Amino acid sequence: MSSTLRLEKLRMPVASPQAQSPLPMLRGTDIHASVRGGELDVEYGRISHLLPYHAQDDYSREPVDRELSVAVLENEWLTATFLLEFGGRLWSLVDRTNGRELLHRPSVLQTANLALRNAWFAGGVEWNLGTTGHWPLTCAPMHAGWVSGPKGVPVLRMWEYERLRRMVVQLDAWLPPDSRVLFVRPRLHNPHRETIPVYWWSNVAVPETDATRVLAPADTAWQFGYEAELRKTPVPGPTDGYPARAATAADYFYDIPDDRAGWIAAVDENGDGFFQTSTRPMRGRKLFFWGTGQGGRRWQEWLGDGRYLEIQAGLARTQLEHVPMPAGETWSWTEAYGPIAVDAQVAHGDWTRASQAAGEAVARVIPATDLSTVDTEAARWAAQAPVDRLSVGSGWGALEVRTGGLPAEAATPFADDTLGPDQQPWLQLWETGAFPAQTQPVSTNVGPQWTDKLLTLGDDWHALLHLGLLRHSTGDHAGARAAWQKSSALKENPWSLRNLAVVEQDATAAAALLTHAHALLPGNWQLTNETLAALLRAGLASDALDLISGLDSAQRAHGRIRLCECRAALAVGDTQRAGAILRGPWEISDLKEGEDSLGRLWSDYQRAAGTDEPLPYRYDFRMHPEPAPC
């Protein structure tokens, strides 16, 4: 059988984000770590904001059937399916010899709050560029086309402009005839004049059973859990490589010596399973598991069906680190994904012998020298232009090329016909020097080429709003505040007031600014949620309840608003109102990974109501052995 590439429609239940939040993400992630031993630098590359992105936080727990655009690569051994509308994720990899799905593939695509922009879903192989966390484009479409490889082998090319680091990601994937592995070759280029902190991890979700064992060529690992501490530990450790033996969730970043091949594998009770390996510079390998505690089980139910774990590979040793990429440099490497078979008795015996046997099995499928040869050959078509377009991503790359923010490259073409409504106002500003008239802000955009354009507009509330965002993205917080203050003085607008509140240090002043903003924009639930949270932080629970009483029914029913109402009711001593909410049919669709708000809320209610009723299972998303102190 020859190698083929085709487009298909995949029909499945999907609960995906709707319109993005109108509120720009002025704060960075809350992911941090202390390092026991001081060997790792986890501060370099950390970012204090997620501009120019807005959150994808508007989704439900009620999936609907829809057709998704997918690209399918196939040869006689494997069938690989990619979700073009969702970050180019490798959704399925089927071993055609026995029909076995090698990846964890839920029957539903259910988004939940685990990514940098909130919306994320479990399953498949996810590509992550940007900063620590699931990347901003995990629920966004990718540009895609096909390239002709050696002897006419079709190569799936996917690419997009990642706006946080302002660089292009290119992914080539192919299945040569007779190959028992899928090849994927990421390519990153720094087109700027300064060094960029780079973060890349390929996250592979695989099925988990009580007998699943994860193997890697390491004797030590950096362990990281929800206690936010990285500490060196021997492997296999107390679980002996079996995630099902762990009570709580954890990450294990394997410290693989430089003289050993980089790979990671997960095998079942028969020694059969899945592996990932790569060429350099990819060096990191990681195991993540949810654990067998009640919170871990609840999270896996929340994300779909079936138990799973993740085996991952990255450029740095851990996901708390970033790697400096000098100006003008291009990095690329080739990854291989495929089935593995290890003698069952050996695979589940002594760790050292098991990992050696797994490494030998990987080498039988794809020797390191062969993988290096494949990578060298793939470099020959890396700069080749796609023959045809298969799907369209965002228009931000085209705007950057038009305005000089990015060089045009044949390998990753950003065509003018991809410029959409989000980019048109910025294109008009670039070409005419004027924004079109706006009743609400256009999509956020940043980049050094826009500063002078915005400054030429002078006393324009809309231009000053965006000037503040641009300054905030560069760390000029005083300049950002001044621009927003002037914007609000020129025209009272909720957007500048909200941004001023986010950067305000005084809790009472921030609550006042958000209350003012909410009065100007009462119908937006995201702004309502931020306002209520600010009122509660300022100790103004009665004011929060007064605001809630004036909301429309849709906002009153929103899970986040109900959470604030419950907290406010407890703060004023109304346990009956709080109890009615807690015992009612409500849920927070975008509950954040590691968030223990429901556990703490229940503890507060227990004390206020004088009950020892345990935390209901539906609220138990706790990733700590015990609830965090209130």
Buried (B, 14 or more C-beta within 10 A) or exposed (E): EEBBBEEEEBEBBBBBBEEBBBBBBBEBBEBEBEBBEEEBEBEEBBBEBBBBBBBBBBBBBEBEEBEBBBBBBBBBBBBBBBBBBBBBBBBBBBBEEEEBBBBBBBEBBBBBBBBBBBBBBBBBBBBBBBBBBBBBBBBBBBBBBBBEBEEEBBBBBBBBBBBBBBBBBBBBBBBBEEBBBBBBBBBBBBBBEEEBBBBBBBBBBBBBEEBBBBBBBBBBBBBBBBBEEBBBBEBBBEBEBBBBBBEBBBBBBBBBEEEEBBBBBBBBEEBBBBBBBBBEEBBBBBBBBBBBBBBBBBBBEBBBBBBBBBBBBBBBBBBBBBBEBEEEBEBBBBBBBBBBBBEBEBBBEEBEEBBBBBBEBBBEBBEBEEBEEBBEBBEEBBEBEBEEBBBBBBBBBBBBBBBEBBEEBEBBBBEEEBBBEBBBBBBBBBEEEBBEEEEEBBBBBBBEEBBEBBEEBEEBBBBBBBBBBBBBBBEBBEBBBBBBBBBBEBEBBBBBBBBBBBBBEEBBBBBBBBBBBBEEBBEBBBBBBBBBBBBBEBEBBEBBBEBBEEBEEEBBEBBBBBBBBBBBBBBEEBBEBBBEBBEEEBBBBBBBBBBBBBBBBBBBBBEBBEEEEEBEEEBBBBBBEEBBEE
